[in-house]
Amino acid sequence: MHTKKRIHFSKHSKKKKVSLTFFSIGLVVLIALLFVMENPLHIRQSAAATTILWSANHESGTMSDWYVNDCGGEFNSGNGVSSISSDVAHSGKYSAKMTINATGSDTGVRLFRWCESRASDPDLYYSTWYYFPTQVQVTGGWWNIFQFKSKYPGGNDPYWIVNVGNRSNGAMYLYLYDWVHKKSYDQSIASLPVGKWVNLKVFLKRAADTTGQISVWQDGIEIFNIPHVPTVDANAELQWSIDNYANELSPSDVTIYTDDATITTSPTGLNTTPTPEKPSPKPTPDDTADFLKVLKQIMSFF
């Protein structure tokens, strides 16, 4: 008569089995982490999608994005002309075209938004892409391409402005100007490219006292960080505009383009130190399939 043999596991073998189980779990977690590190873009994009308060991609073929909810629009002066254009685009087919003829009198295109800046959250990120078709020299006054203004009953005044200047070799670059205190902030980190889209992103902490802050990034690289400063006048509303606004330029007839403007409550694609970002590979459906396939093969060993 045959009897079944009972297999008895020693304490040592049980410990080995438990250790193996923990090892396999740890290995799976490690592989998952490596996958996420190699493919972070889809995670950042899904998180960032929930933070957009307003955007303008101009793909309606009109300037209507700027007028959404009666919270902005085109406010031009002198001979400034703004229009939709298919000349170049950062994404899609259209961008906003801003043209001036700056011969010594103030003239400008200003594309405004203000409702988002009135919101309860005082800490917002303002971003847009610019395209400069040609090299331009600022021969008189200033060249304002991005500004924050204080709006109060009876008028409005600039506060913080991002201007374009020229280096000694003629290259264009961005500098920051505190209009209220007549103070300029210079930088030697980055110059502006010609014939190539460039991103400008600004963080502004809204405050009428020294709890405010303004930080500026060019293509994800921080070029200014000014803490402990006021950013709006007391009892005034904050307004933001993207501009082509100048006094005297050479050549005087200047067109620049802007596209994919956003206002968000959290940063995306930023680097807080002046070192270039390393681009991340864009994940594809094949990446996920490959990961699941490898994971399945590994689990089959346990």
HELIX and SHEET records of a PDB file:
HELIX    1   1 LYS A   11  GLU A   38  1                                  28    
HELIX    2   2 LEU A   41  ALA A   48  1                                   8    
HELIX    3   3 ALA A   49  THR A   51  5                                   3    
HELIX    4   4 SER A   64  ASP A   70  5                                   7    
HELIX    5   5 CYS A  115  ARG A  118  1                                   4    
HELIX    6   6 PRO A  285  MET A  299  1                                  15    
SHEET    1   A 4 ILE A  52  ALA A  56  0                                        
SHEET    2   A 4 GLU A 237  THR A 264 -1                                        
SHEET    3   A 4 SER A  95  ARG A 113 -1                                        
SHEET    4   A 4 GLY A  72  GLU A  74 -1                                        
SHEET    1   B 6 ILE A  52  ALA A  56  0                                        
SHEET    2   B 6 GLU A 237  THR A 264 -1                                        
SHEET    3   B 6 ASP A 123  TYR A 131 -1                                        
SHEET    4   B 6 TRP A 197  LYS A 205 -1                                        
SHEET    5   B 6 GLN A 213  GLN A 218 -1                                        
SHEET    6   B 6 ILE A 221  PRO A 227 -1                                        
SHEET    1   C 6 ILE A  52  ALA A  56  0                                        
SHEET    2   C 6 GLU A 237  THR A 264 -1                                        
SHEET    3   C 6 GLN A 137  TYR A 152 -1                                        
SHEET    4   C 6 GLY A 155  ASN A 166 -1                                        
SHEET    5   C 6 MET A 172  ASP A 178 -1                                        
SHEET    6   C 6 LYS A 183  TYR A 185 -1                                        
SHEET    1   D 4 ILE A  52  ALA A  56  0                                        
SHEET    2   D 4 GLU A 237  THR A 264 -1                                        
SHEET    3   D 4 SER A  95  ARG A 113 -1                                        
SHEET    4   D 4 VAL A  81  SER A  85 -1                                        
END                                                                             
